[in-house]
Amino acid sequence: PASLAQAQPAPEAAFAQVPTAEVYIQNENNRLRRDAAEISEMWEGMTALDEEKFDAYFTYYVFARMTQLDKLAQLEAMRVQFLNQYLLKKLGTINQNEKEVAKVAYDHLVALTLDTMQKIVNGNFHPAVRYNALLVIGRLDGSRPVIPLTVPQPSSAALEFMVGQLGEAGQNDALRLAAWIGILRHVSLDRHNGLIDNTAKERIRAHGVQLLGQREPPAGRNLEGHVWLQRRAIEVLGVLGADPNKQGLNAIAPYIQDETSFMSLRLTAARSLKYYCEDNQTEIPTVSAAHSLGVLAVQACQN
């Protein structure tokens, strides 16, 4: 659906696809099931990582299927299954040696996933395929989930790539949306672990402020799609943390009282205020903000 906010893509025949390995199509002697079982043992730390077999399984089966045009309707299900079965699967109580073996497998898969998904995002693949790949990148962490649960530490390389997508000239709007979704996860978790440096935060804030400053959508994007992207930017700016120069706040606040803006955009702007870190550097003008919120509440109820 994210692709509908702008002009329709080229005919499907023009898009690249990665074919599934022949051994998995024929599936002779239960090859797929057998390889999947061996990969699972590597993933759980029961056997040492066999990079050649490991990479072949993910590259030419798991990831390949995510590029094929006859499986576009299955993209979300395949993404969720991959994440839940591997990258988001918590590491239970195992001995130290198995933990070390499992860590090697985890680090290797994160690196392989990031490299493969970046190539898909930058390649001549269907917009839905590229969108799905960027959503996967947004879920990559620097360390494996364990029991008991700890706050995830998202991959800094993944964040750098997503921020870079926002600055790409002529970028597909579906990819802009996926980037904002992934960045929102990173900045939300950063409020707990504080891993994003100020330089990266300023780059993110600059992209958000620039988008909110575009009152009219650019060529090829309709107004509804533009508002959709602006709302995601507002969410990110709200949870980004300290805003010493009030750049984000000054970009968001006018939308609350702007009666010409979409109600959904105004409500997102209002909701974002609760996330702001009010401190000596970031002070919300409470009287005028309260007045704007009151007027908005009255109009919403009247509507």
Disulfide bonds with the S-S distance in Angstrom:
none
